[in-house]
Amino acid sequence: MNQDAMKNLLLSIEDAPLDFSLIFSGKKSRKVNGLYKPDGREIIIHNRNFVDESGAWNENSLVYTAIHEYAHHLHACRHGGKLSVRAHTQEFWAIFHDLLGKAENQGLYSNKLDASPALLELTTRIKDSFLAENGRLLKELGRHLIEAQELCAGIGLRFEDYIDRILCMPRASAKIAVKMFQYDIKPEIGPDNMRFVAGLRGEEERGEAEKAFLAGRSPDTVKMNYKAGNREEDARTRLLKEKQRIERTIDALSKRLDEVERELQE
């Protein structure tokens, strides 16, 4: 696969609002497989990294890297062609995982899990025996905490003090475990994802997020969809907000500068 074919492959997964160039460096790099330069909208792939000692190409890994760098480009497109210093944000991972899912559905990329029966069996065991089981235990903890709260009320013991000093448990953890039980969240999605779902306010939102996790969506993807205050903003709105933040910072620094000058004069 040459660089033009790779660019066409990426565009077939999802079109880009802004044009970009994709370059195979023809080199091997020990540091990175690829990189994205937002200023020139360039994706550079060190394609020699994907050739083994026998000269065979690992095209699947090459596609994975290209999708990763393309995700940076699409991320930049959402922000007027600019990227922050911290490139691997939650928004980036959500874009990347979404692209991988589309590429898998189109047969352009494979996670190769089926190629290893041992890994497939281990994955099932991890999900069932650890993630789901830990989720079930947390949900049961919530049920027992509700019972403990009722018993504390019966003897005049503050439930908060019981949590703090008897169980030596953070109140936030106790509260979220109770919500897991009250909202009847499915343990199959795992304890961390259960915590996120339990933190959502609306029943409809919780149901949708739970379904997304059960469908195999990544935590970053789900959290971006249901994150409080996550709204589509155009480039102008984002720039205006950034301008306001910079102005507040300048104002604060100017005031501090005046204070320092007065202290120096004194």
C-alpha positions, -999 to 999 in steps of 0.1 A, spaced: 0 0 0 14 34 -10 8 68 7 -20 78 -18 -39 45 -12 -35 50 26 -50 86 24 -79 73 4 -84 45 29 -86 71 58 -110 92 38 -132 62 32 -135 57 70 -145 93 76 -142 124 54 -121 153 68 -134 189 68 -99 202 60 -75 187 35 -43 170 47 -12 153 32 0 119 41 37 110 37 55 77 40 90 88 53 107 56 39 125 55 73 126 35 104 122 53 138 129 39 172 108 67 189 75 68 170 56 51 143 41 83 130 33 119 138 9 147 129 20 183 122 -11 205 126 6 236 112 11 220 78 -17 194 82 8 166 76 6 130 86 40 114 85 43 76 88 76 59 93 66 30 71 98 10 75 87 4 111 62 -21 97 86 -44 79 99 -74 97 133 -91 92 120 -113 64 108 -82 46 71 -89 51 47 -60 57 25 -58 88 -2 -38 70 -27 -41 99 -4 -22 123 4 3 95 -33 10 92 -37 13 130 -9 40 131 -24 59 101 -58 60 118 -42 72 150 -25 101 132 -57 108 112 -76 111 145 -52 139 154 -61 157 122 -98 153 128 -93 165 163 -76 196 150 -104 201 125 -129 204 154 -108 232 168 -102 254 138 -71 235 127 -53 240 160 -43 215 187 -34 222 223 -1 212 239 -17 181 253 -27 162 222 -40 129 237 -71 142 254 -103 123 261 -118 139 230 -89 126 209 -93 90 222 -130 92 216 -123 102 179 -96 75 175 -117 47 190 -147 57 168 -125 56 137 -112 21 147 -147 9 151 -157 22 117 -126 7 101 -134 -27 116 -169 -26 104 -157 -18 69 -131 -46 70 -102 -22 67 -87 -30 101 -88 -61 125 -79 -62 162 -67 -98 156 -83 -111 188 -97 -141 170 -62 -151 159 -54 -162 194 -78 -186 211 -58 -184 243 -61 -146 244 -98 -149 235 -104 -173 264 -84 -151 288 -104 -120 277 -137 -138 286 -123 -149 319 -111 -113 328 -145 -99 319 -165 -125 337 -144 -134 367 -130 -99 375 -147 -70 359 -183 -83 362 -176 -99 396 -161 -68 410 -191 -48 397 -214 -73 413 -196 -70 447 -198 -32 445 -235 -33 438 -240 -57 468 -219 -33 489 -245 -6 480 -273 -28 492 -256 -35 525 -248 2 530 -285 10 527 -292 -16 553 -265 -2 576 -279 33 572 -313 21 585 -297 3 614 -277 34 623 -309 55 623 -324 30 647 -297 34 674 -291 71 668 -257 67 652 -247 92 625 -244 72 593 -216 96 581 -196 89 612 -202 52 606 -188 55 571 -159 77 581 -146 60 613 -161 25 615 -158 15 578 -129 39 572 -144 44 537 -146 76 516 -181 90 516 -180 95 478 -173 58 473 -201 48 496 -225 71 479 -217 58 444 -220 22 456 -255 29 469 -264 45 436 -252 14 417 -277 -7 437 -305 18 435 -302 24 398 -297 -14 392 -267 -9 370 -255 -40 352 -222 -54 367 -212 -66 332 -199 -32 323 -173 -33 351 -168 -12 383 -152 19 367 -179 22 340 -206 15 367 -193 45 387 -196 67 356 -231 56 348 -242 60 385 -229 96 384 -253 105 355 -285 123 366 -311 112 341 -325 77 339 -325 79 301 -289 90 300 -279 62 324 -297 36 302 -281 49 270 -246 50 285 -250 15 299 -261 2 265 -231 19 249 -207 1 273 -225 -32 267 -221 -27 230 -183 -24 234 -179 13 232 -147 26 249 -150 46 281 -136 77 264 -162 75 237 -191 71 261 -179 98 285 -175 123 257 -211 116 246 -226 120 281 -201 144 297 -218 173 315 -217 204 295 -204 186 264 -219 206 235 -209 211 200 -192 245 196 -180 262 165 -145 275 162 -155 311 168 -171 302 202 -140 283 213 -118 312 203 -139 337 222 -137 316 253 -99 312 249 -97 350 244 -116 356 277 -93 332 296 -62 350 283 -77 384 291 -84 373 327 -49 359 330 -34 392 317 -55 412 341 -45 391 371 -8 394 361 -10 431 356 -25 436 391 3 414 405 29 434 386 15 467 401 17 452 436 53 440 431 63 475 418 48 492 448 66 468 472 99 475 454 93 513 457 86 509 494 
